[in-house]
Amino acid sequence: MALTTRRRALTTFGAALAGTVALPATQAWAGGGHHGPRPLWRAHAHNDYEHPRPLFDALDHRFGSVEADIYLVGDQLLVAHDPVELDPNRTLESLYLDPLAALVKANHGAVYRGWRRPLQLLIDIKTEGSSTYLELDRHLRRYRHLFTTYAHGRVYPGPVTAVISGDRAARTPMEAQSVRRAFYDGRLADLGSSAPATFIPLISDNWTLNFSWLGAGPFPDAERQKLRDIIARAHTSGQTVRFWATPDTAGPARDALWGELFDAGVDYFNTDDLAGLEAFLDARRQS
């Protein structure tokens, strides 16, 4: 399926499950009118949960993708970067699933009112992948109609698309499912593999393991061509592309690297600097 066709298909379906979380009363992304401010679908909030208001800070900056690291502790999915930071009050439900369900209900079936493209929720598994994914699957099933669903060879878009990253052992139970509410985050080695975009819609990899350029000086021609070839191959397969470990300190080097990613057509910009990426993408769109 061509990338443009796949993107066109990513419209919401059904009504969202009612949530129980009270939402902030004055948020641009839940404003009145047919359309609120245009979301920045290419903006990915890396380690989103480390912001003062997980999820909501990213939405205030109109991000189209957020990332949560999870640990399986008993039957709970706790959100943290490192084990020493685990807090039983910071669960995947409390920080993401319940707020998203409430937001989708308030916005009549969409995360961003008037914009039917799904928000991407990248869930990075930090504990053993197979057992953690099976528990995660049980959690996702409680949120009927919230998540894009794969069922018997077809994809049924929802307001949120969950993509599973982290421990690679999650792949085995996922591939065995005929019905699932999540998709798999591939690596560059998965480009050209037999796994379709209905299983691996996203290709992510470490920038520094694949490119030497970090934004200072000219981008080597061979590396620029390599980047564009990667993106072209992924898009031909209906997949999107994200790199992590790109420079994330404000300055000319980061802007230069982001500029090359933008021009090459990368689908997601990975950052902890929400305001910085928002300003960059707005400036690029206006120009």
C-alpha positions, 0 to 999 in steps of 0.5 A, spaced: 500 500 500 502 506 498 504 511 503 499 516 501 493 511 501 495 508 508 495 515 511 488 516 508 486 510 511 488 512 518 481 515 520 478 514 526 472 509 527 466 508 532 465 512 538 471 512 544 470 509 550 468 514 556 474 516 560 474 518 568 479 523 568 477 530 568 481 534 562 484 541 563 478 546 561 482 551 556 486 547 551 487 549 544 487 542 542 480 541 545 477 547 543 471 549 539 470 550 532 470 544 526 478 544 527 483 546 532 490 548 531 493 543 526 497 538 529 504 537 528 504 529 526 511 529 525 513 531 532 515 525 537 515 526 544 521 522 546 520 520 554 514 524 554 513 522 561 518 526 564 515 532 562 511 536 568 504 534 565 505 527 561 501 527 555 498 534 556 504 538 555 506 534 548 498 535 546 499 543 548 505 543 543 500 539 538 505 533 537 502 527 533 506 521 537 508 520 544 513 515 548 512 511 554 517 506 557 513 501 561 515 496 566 511 490 568 510 489 576 506 484 578 500 485 574 501 493 573 504 497 568 508 502 571 511 508 567 519 510 568 525 511 565 529 507 570 527 502 575 529 506 581 524 511 579 518 506 579 512 509 582 505 505 583 501 511 582 504 512 575 501 507 571 500 507 564 492 507 565 493 513 569 498 517 565 496 515 558 490 510 557 485 513 561 486 521 559 486 519 552 479 515 553 477 521 556 480 526 551 477 522 545 470 522 548 470 529 549 473 531 542 467 526 539 472 520 537 479 524 536 485 526 540 485 533 536 478 535 535 476 535 528 482 531 526 481 524 525 488 522 524 490 517 530 495 519 535 501 514 535 503 512 542 509 508 542 510 504 548 517 502 550 517 495 554 523 495 559 522 488 562 521 481 559 518 483 552 513 477 551 510 477 558 510 484 558 506 485 552 501 479 554 499 483 560 499 490 556 495 486 551 490 485 556 490 492 558 489 495 551 483 490 550 479 494 556 479 500 552 474 498 546 474 503 540 480 507 543 486 503 539 487 502 532 486 494 531 488 489 526 483 483 526 484 477 521 488 481 516 485 488 516 486 494 520 481 498 523 483 505 525 482 508 531 483 515 535 490 512 538 495 507 534 499 503 539 506 501 537 510 496 541 518 498 542 523 496 547 525 488 548 524 485 542 521 478 545 514 482 544 514 480 537 513 473 538 506 473 541 504 479 537 505 475 531 501 469 533 495 474 534 490 474 529 487 480 533 491 485 536 490 492 538 498 494 537 503 494 532 511 493 532 516 498 531 521 495 526 529 496 525 532 498 519 534 490 518 526 489 517 526 494 511 525 489 505 523 483 510 516 479 509 513 483 515 508 487 512 506 494 514 500 491 517 505 488 523 511 493 522 508 500 520 514 504 523 521 503 522 526 506 528 533 506 529 539 509 532 542 515 528 549 514 531 549 507 529 548 508 522 550 515 520 557 519 522 554 526 521 551 530 527 549 536 524 556 540 524 559 542 517 556 539 511 552 533 510 556 527 507 553 526 500 553 518 501 550 519 508 545 524 505 543 519 499 543 513 504 538 517 508 534 518 502 534 511 500 532 508 507 526 513 507 524 511 500 524 504 501 520 504 507 515 509 504 514 504 498 512 499 503 507 503 507 512 504 513 514 510 517 521 512 519 524 515 526 531 516 528 533 516 535 539 519 538 539 525 534 542 531 537 537 534 541 541 541 544 538 547 541 543 550 536 545 550 529 547 543 529 541 540 531 537 545 526 542 543 520 540 535 522 533 537 523 533 540 516 536 534 512 531 530 516 525 534 514 528 535 506 529 527 506 521 526 508 523 523 515 516 521 518 517 523 526 522 527 529 525 525 536 525 530 541 525 532 549 524 539 547 517 540 545 517 547 544 523 547 540 521 542 535 514 545 535 517 552 533 522 548 527 516 545 524 512 551 524 517 555 521 518 550 516 511 549 514 510 557 513 516 557 509 
